Structures are given as structure tokens and as C-alpha cells.
Amino acid sequence: MSKSPWTPDYSKLADTYDKYRRLKPIDRLILDRLIRLADVRREREVSLLEIGCGTGNYITPLSWFIEKGIGLDVSKRMLQRAFERCREALFILADAAAVPLIPEAFDVVIAVLVIHQIWKDKRPTVFREAFRVLKPGGKLLTVTFDPDFLREHPYSLFPGVLELDLKRFCPVSELEGLLRQAGFRHVNSEEILMEMKYSSKGLLESARKKLISTVALLPEEKFKSGLGEFKRRLLSKYGEDEFPFTYKRTILVANK
Ligand SMILES: C[S@@+](CC[C@H](N)C(=O)[O-])C[C@H]1O[C@@H](n2cnc3c(N)ncnc32)[C@H](O)[C@@H]1O
């Protein structure tokens, strides 16, 4: 299994991720939207594959509503955490570019904050694999960040983060093109917005714990020196008090 240079070492980060990146209000909003877009209802007996399921933030609550759930991830440690939380789903250690499952097995495939971690050359294969394992009429739902949003986000003040993010996250229109090339039709996207309260202290703490995968990818020296500069820039732009911030994620909907 070849590792992408855009995926941080989750064998080291899994425990912190599991502890501090449990479902937040924005994730609950996304989860509700995914449930509606995928028309997940008990009586429909939906089969769902989550690629890059991580510690099970999404597959765990989803598995209450579906008939068959499988979580797939390249990180063994992340999967172990997911398995400890969720006994209703099955978990597979595999690369999303080579899904070891039969064709046309799922009604829904989801990928939440994963595609930016996959090397660009490999993304067409990942989408083709999702297409292959979906039943005709099935849906792929991909959650990501629009690069313009990342430019406005306070994390962009961390030295080196925006440059790296702009390499990893591509414009939504580019992803839509890749989805069409993989065979999907009726590809479209929608934005999920949420008004949040941020503080310099909270943002600094998340960076310190490397909860943002881009920060976790920085070489240790750059990370350490970046923390001080990040603090200085945050305080000079936002001060010490809480400030409002409009958070945004994008969901791409693709039909087979
Ligand atoms: C930011 S985490 C998101 C986890 C989960 N979807 C969530 O929202 O909490 C990204 C996950 O994608 C996984 N991942 C990265 N590249 C992958 C690949 N090629 N195939 C499968 N999983 C991958 C990582 O191991 C990690 O668990």
C-alpha cells in the first residue's frame, strides 16, 4: 500500500484525533445532510461504504440507520479506534484506490475530508473504484473544502499551511470533472455553512495538538517555529476575544 505524502502519519495521530475530533456541531449538520442526500432510512435497507472512515465519526451514527455498513481506511490505528466505537459496521484496511470488494455492492459511498489526502494522480482511480462498487442508481457523496474558504480560514495564518493546502485541495469544479470522467452523471455540489465562534486560544490549541492534518504534515522544525508566528499573527488579527467565523464545507453529489 503506497502512502501519499499528503496523508499525515495517523499511527501517531489516531489517539488524539479520536479524543478531540469527535462529531462537532458542523459534523452533525453534514451528517444530517448526508442522510437526506443518500435517502438513508431504516426501511430502505441501505448498504453504505465509507472510504477514509478514520476513527468512525460518520460510520458509527450512520450504522444505526443502515442495513450494511463498511468502513475502509489505510490507517490500521484509525480503524482500530473505529472498531472500538462501532460494532455494527465491518472495517477493512485498504487503499481507496484498490477497494477489495465486489462490483455493484453499495447504494451509497461517502468520503468525508479524505480526497485531499490522496495524491492527485490517484484521485481518478479512487472515483472509478467508488463508481465500480456502487449499484446502478447509487450515489457517491464527497465532503471537502473549497480552496477559497481555506484562504479565508485563520489556519492560513500558520506559516506554510496555505501553500500546502492549496496543493492538496483542488477547486470543486476540478473534482466535479474527475467524477464525470469516472462515469458519474448529474454531478453537482452544495455548500454547508455554519456560524461559529473562534478564539485565538482555541485555534492555537488545535494547531498544537496537530488536529489539522496540514499542520501535522509540516516538518517538525517548521511546525515548532510556526507555532510562535501563528500565535503572533492570530493575536494581531483577532485579539484575545472570541470572534465570529462562517465555516463552510462543500458536499459533491454524484450519481451512478
Ligand atoms: C481527516 S481523516 C477523516 C476521517 C473521517 N472521514 C472523519 O471525517 O472523521 C482522513 C482519513 O482518510 C484516510 N485516508 C487517506 N488516504 C486514504 C486512502 N488512499 N484510502 C483510504 N483511506 C485513506 C486517513 O487514513 C484518515 O483516516
The ligand as a Gaussian input file, in Angstrom:
#p B3LYP/6-31G(d) Opt

LIG

0 1
 C       -9.094000      13.715000       8.007000
 S       -9.343000      11.992000       8.245000
 C      -11.118000      11.903000       8.073000
 C      -11.703000      10.710000       8.802000
 C      -13.232000      10.675000       8.821000
 N      -13.777000      10.622000       7.479000
 C      -13.785000      11.862000       9.579000
 O      -14.361000      12.766000       8.931000
 O      -13.622000      11.911000      10.803000
 C       -8.804000      11.271000       6.706000
 C       -8.770000       9.754000       6.710000
 O       -8.572000       9.309000       5.364000
 C       -7.719000       8.174000       5.397000
 N       -7.101000       8.006000       4.073000
 C       -6.186000       8.806000       3.492000
 N       -5.846000       8.317000       2.276000
 C       -6.564000       7.179000       2.094000
 C       -6.649000       6.211000       1.050000
 N       -5.910000       6.314000      -0.054000
 N       -7.510000       5.171000       1.194000
 C       -8.253000       5.055000       2.317000
 N       -8.206000       5.927000       3.357000
 C       -7.378000       6.991000       3.242000
 C       -6.731000       8.508000       6.519000
 O       -6.062000       7.356000       6.978000
 C       -7.661000       9.131000       7.553000
 O       -8.189000       8.182000       8.432000

